[in-house]
Amino acid sequence: MNSGEDIQISKGWYLKKSFFDTADQIVPLDVMATIKIPILIIHGDADQIIPIKDSKKGYELIKDTNKKSVLCVVKGGDHTFSDRKNTKKVIRKTIEWLSSLIAN
């Protein structure tokens, strides 16, 4: 992935490194409330940069606009999921979530 190549994760779904590079960009809550497409929020409960309450507040704004939106809390996850096992959890959850979008 670091070489810039796409990796196929499932039936026509591909991810690039840029997906993970931008995955933690902050979306203002007033904008988040207007988004109608499914959203996956992944937040580490040991994040010292952004409080988990911010992700929970964002999820409360979107959960009723699209039933496929999900909040996933990674136990022990820091802001960048620097522990390898947490990175794997994030990747696995992302793949599962993306796959669920095309399963129906």
RODRENNU-430300 format. One line per 5 residues: number of its first residue (from 1); for each residue x, y, z of N, C-alpha, C. Coordinates in steps of 0.2 Angstrom, whole numbers. Example, Ala and Ser with C-alpha at 12.3 -4.5 7.8 and 13.67 -1.06 7.14 Angstrom:
REM RODRENNU-430300
1> 66 -28 39 62 -22 39 66 -16 39 | 64 -11 35 68 -5 36 64 0 39
REM end
This chain:
REM RODRENNU-430300
1> 4 -6 0 0 0 0 4 6 0 | 10 6 3 14 12 4 17 14 -3 | 17 9 -8 20 11 -15 15 15 -19 | 9 15 -16 4 19 -20 -1 15 -24 | 0 9 -24 -5 4 -27 -11 3 -24
6> -17 2 -27 -23 1 -24 -23 -6 -22 | -27 -8 -16 -28 -15 -14 -35 -16 -15 | -37 -22 -18 -44 -24 -18 -46 -27 -11 | -51 -24 -8 -53 -27 -2 -59 -32 -3 | -63 -31 -8 -69 -35 -9 -72 -33 -15
11> -75 -37 -19 -79 -36 -25 -80 -29 -28 | -74 -27 -30 -74 -20 -34 -72 -15 -29 | -71 -16 -23 -69 -10 -18 -62 -10 -17 | -59 -4 -18 -52 -4 -18 -50 2 -13 | -44 1 -10 -42 7 -5 -35 9 -7
16> -33 15 -7 -27 18 -8 -24 20 -1 | -18 21 -1 -15 24 5 -18 31 7 | -20 35 2 -23 41 3 -29 41 8 | -33 35 7 -39 34 11 -37 34 18 | -31 31 20 -29 31 27 -26 37 29
21> -23 40 25 -19 47 26 -24 52 28 | -30 52 25 -36 57 26 -41 55 31 | -41 49 33 -46 46 37 -48 49 43 | -43 53 46 -44 56 53 -45 64 52 | -47 66 46 -48 73 45 -55 75 49
26> -55 80 52 -61 82 56 -66 85 52 | -72 83 52 -78 86 49 -82 90 54 | -83 96 53 -87 100 58 -94 97 59 | -96 97 65 -103 94 67 -109 97 63 | -108 103 62 -114 106 58 -114 103 51
31> -108 102 48 -108 99 41 -110 91 42 | -108 88 47 -109 81 48 -117 80 48 | -120 84 51 -128 83 52 -131 83 45 | -128 86 40 -131 86 34 -129 80 29 | -125 76 31 -123 70 27 -128 65 27
36> -130 62 22 -135 57 21 -132 50 19 | -126 50 17 -123 44 15 -120 40 21 | -119 33 21 -117 30 27 -110 33 29 | -109 33 35 -102 35 38 -100 30 43 | -93 29 43 -90 25 48 -85 29 52
41> -87 29 58 -82 33 63 -79 28 67 | -72 28 67 -68 24 71 -64 28 76 | -64 27 82 -61 31 87 -58 27 92 | -52 28 94 -48 24 99 -50 27 106 | -52 23 111 -53 26 118 -48 28 122
46> -41 28 119 -36 30 122 -33 36 118 | -37 39 114 -35 45 110 -34 51 114 | -28 54 114 -26 60 118 -27 66 114 | -28 66 108 -29 72 104 -36 74 103 | -41 69 101 -48 71 100 -52 67 105
51> -56 70 109 -59 66 114 -65 62 111 | -66 56 114 -71 51 111 -78 54 111 | -79 59 116 -86 62 116 -87 66 110 | -82 68 106 -83 72 100 -86 67 94 | -83 61 94 -85 56 89 -92 53 91
56> -94 53 98 -100 51 100 -105 56 98 | -104 62 99 -108 68 97 -110 68 90 | -104 67 86 -105 66 78 -110 60 77 | -109 55 80 -113 49 78 -120 50 80 | -121 53 85 -128 55 87 -132 59 82
61> -128 63 79 -131 68 73 -132 64 67 | -129 58 66 -129 55 59 -133 48 60 | -134 45 66 -136 39 66 -143 38 63 | -147 43 63 -154 42 61 -155 44 54 | -150 47 51 -150 49 44 -148 43 39
66> -144 38 41 -143 33 37 -141 27 42 | -145 22 42 -145 16 46 -138 12 46 | -135 13 40 -128 10 39 -122 13 42 | -124 19 45 -118 23 49 -116 19 55 | -110 19 57 -108 15 62 -102 19 66
71> -102 18 73 -97 21 77 -94 15 80 | -87 14 79 -83 9 81 -78 12 86 | -78 9 92 -73 11 97 -68 6 98 | -62 8 97 -56 3 97 -53 4 104 | -54 -2 108 -51 -2 115 -43 -1 115
76> -41 4 118 -33 5 119 -31 8 113 | -35 10 108 -32 14 102 -31 21 103 | -25 23 101 -23 30 102 -25 34 95 | -23 40 95 -25 44 89 -24 41 82 | -18 38 82 -16 35 75 -16 28 75
81> -19 25 80 -19 17 80 -12 14 79 | -7 17 83 0 16 82 2 8 83 | -2 5 88 -1 -2 90 -3 -6 84 | 1 -11 82 -1 -15 76 -8 -18 76 | -9 -21 82 -15 -25 83 -21 -20 82
86> -21 -14 84 -26 -9 83 -27 -7 76 | -21 -6 73 -21 -4 66 -25 -10 62 | -23 -16 64 -27 -22 60 -34 -22 62 | -36 -20 68 -43 -19 69 -47 -14 65 | -43 -8 64 -46 -3 60 -47 -5 53
91> -42 -8 50 -42 -11 43 -48 -16 43 | -48 -21 47 -53 -26 47 -60 -23 48 | -61 -18 52 -68 -15 53 -70 -11 47 | -65 -8 44 -66 -4 38 -68 -9 32 | -65 -14 31 -67 -19 26 -74 -22 27
96> -75 -24 34 -81 -27 35 -87 -22 34 | -86 -16 36 -91 -10 35 -92 -9 27 | -87 -8 23 -88 -7 16 -91 -13 13 | -89 -19 15 -93 -25 12 -100 -25 14 | -102 -23 20 -109 -23 22 -113 -18 17
101> -110 -13 15 -113 -8 11 -115 -11 4 | -111 -16 1 -113 -19 -5 -117 -26 -4 | -117 -28 2 -120 -35 3 -128 -34 2 | -131 -29 3 -138 -28 3 -140 -26 -4
REM end
